[in-house]
Amino acid sequence: MSDVATSASEKSVILRFIKANMRDYALLLSLLAIMIFFQFTTNGTLFMPVNMTNIILQNSYIVIMALGMLLIIVAGHIDLSVGSVSGFIGAVAAVLMVNYKLDPFLSVVACLALGALIGGVQGYFVAYHKIPAFIVTLAGMLIFKGLALTVLGGASVGPFPRIFQLLSSGYIPDFFGVENFNVLAMLIGALVTAVIIFFNVKERRNEQAHGLAEEPDMIFYGRNLLIAIAFLGFSFLMAKYKGLPNVLVVMFGLIALFIFITTRTTFGRRIYAMGGNEKAARLSGINTEKLTFLIFAIMGALAALAGLIFAARLNVATPKAGLGFELDVIAACFIGGAATTGGVGKVIGAVIGAFIMGVMNNGMSIMGIGIDWQQIIKGVVLMLAVFLDVYYKNRAH
């Protein structure tokens, strides 16, 4: 009888935990369901190694900008200029490298610094002059669209030097020489998987030692098993094609960095505190003006990096580059669970949100669905995600 009671108690704990974290699990399950759906509707094309690589290349700049946008939204602001800034930086890079033959490395550094400066200037007006971020960045969107046209003279500029193209089109070389299989990509995937699970287990033991572990054992081990399957499966697909793209390494490094910043640093905790209640944060000693300035500067640098990656992928800078990027980036954050009121949002959620949008774009394109219906479907998904977020929040209260 005691075994039955224990089993019932464990089930009750599991159900309570799932209910409390429904938003996170629903998001991950949604991505999984969307991928399975398109795998069948595209006759197996979605999970082909070459297509999975294309999904990474097509969405890397959206994911990178979503990391910065998450900080902006969590802080209670919005940035509408990121698409125009990324297009403008791509234009500047083209002029520096193609027209003036400047060294690609120096050009990249200069462009990243310029992006951070642009973000910082916008953040200055938001933080110190209290102009709403919506207005400041809307003005920025118009200004940098115009500047991109001016810098390029209304024409496309390219091609870029080969070494710069490798930022988006290059792959980590394999030293093992196995035909049709990149062993190094598989080994890196296995190593990353082992590191993630190691830190997950270490964190759980620490929580258990302090009596803070809330996640039931079954869910913890199941979650880590799924992480292992996903990472190893993805690494296997990459290994069967050309290996790990350079841009994937950059993107993964940034994701890890921003997870660390938002969960392990005082800087990250202050952003959430400011987004939750700015007045209370200020009264507790947080310099909210400086914090706002910094997150906009970070956003500018990430928009610049995204612009460089996009330009390298196209191998040309065009006046229309970056058009509509801000909508995909903002949508990724909101689909990923960021609250419209600020104070709530996770890096992993924003990344999953970006890939939900990316997989949908890719799958619908393979199916031959027109751009008009693609826009309608993405709009419906965004509206549904925000509705569910508000619905669960109201239920919690």
Buried (B, 14 or more C-beta within 10 A) or exposed (E): EEEEEEEEEEEEBBEEBBEEEBBBBBBBEBBEEBBEBBBEBBEEBBBBBEBBBBBBBBBBBBBBBBBBBBBBBBBBBBBBBBBBBBBBBBBBBBBBBBEEEBBBEEBBEBBBEBBBBBBBBBBBBBBEEEBEBEEBBBBBBEBBBEBBBEBBEEEBBBEBBEEBBBBBBBBBEBEEEEEEBBBBBBBBBBEBBEEBBEEBEEEBEEEEEEEEBEBBEEBBEEBBEEBBEEBBEBBBBBBBBBBBBBBBBBBBEBBBEBBEBBEEEEEBBBBBBBBBBBEEBBEEEBBBBEBBBBBBBBBBBBBBBBBBBBBBBBBBBBBEBBBEBBBBBBBBBBBBBBBEEBBBBBBBBBBBBBBBBBBBBBBBBBEEBEEEEBEEBBEEBBEEBBEBBEEBEEEEE
